[in-house]
Amino acid sequence: AAHAPAGRVDPKLTNVASLERDPAIFALYGDALAGSVRAVLGDHDPPRKCQVAVRFPDATGRAPLPVDGVRWHVDGWKNGDHSIFDLLVGVCLSDTPRDDEGNLAVHPGRHAKAMELAKSRERLGGIRELHHKKHDMGPPTQLKLRVGDVVLAHQKLPHLGVANHGSLPRIMVYFRL
């Protein structure tokens, strides 16, 4: 497993666009992480931008709801894109040691089903519909991550960010290679 070095904000904000090319954020993609990615992809271009994803704590005081098998997404499908990158690389910048703290949740092994769905929709003229009419992938696994943990995920892995019922924002940086 790889390990990375360690204003006014709308509480619904999930992408801090002003940081997508920040040198301090790109320093997370150092030699060790690039080596782990190289082991998966081979030689590859370094990332040119990233996504800083923040999940702020739920201020409503409501109890967490169970996470069902249809809230997932595959990056790009909302816009009708089939394969916009090869590997999703997530670097954790805040601890999520328990469920329902804004965790990244994944459907392990279900990338094969997502690929099958995409191929069948592609033959019918597009995959945008898959973003809106979800196949039930079963309950996801909420990842328990610590600062510096890295997630390497297949481009078609169904995933989601769950609601944050913790006390601190959950912050992840995603590179799409």
Secondary structure by P-SEA (a helix, b strand, c coil): ccccccccccccccccccccccccccccccaaaaaaaaaaccccccccbbbbbbbcccccccccccccccccccccccccccccccbbbbbbcccccccccccccccccaaaaaaaaaaaaaaaccccccccccccccbbbbbbccccbbbbbccccccccccccccbbbbbbbbcc
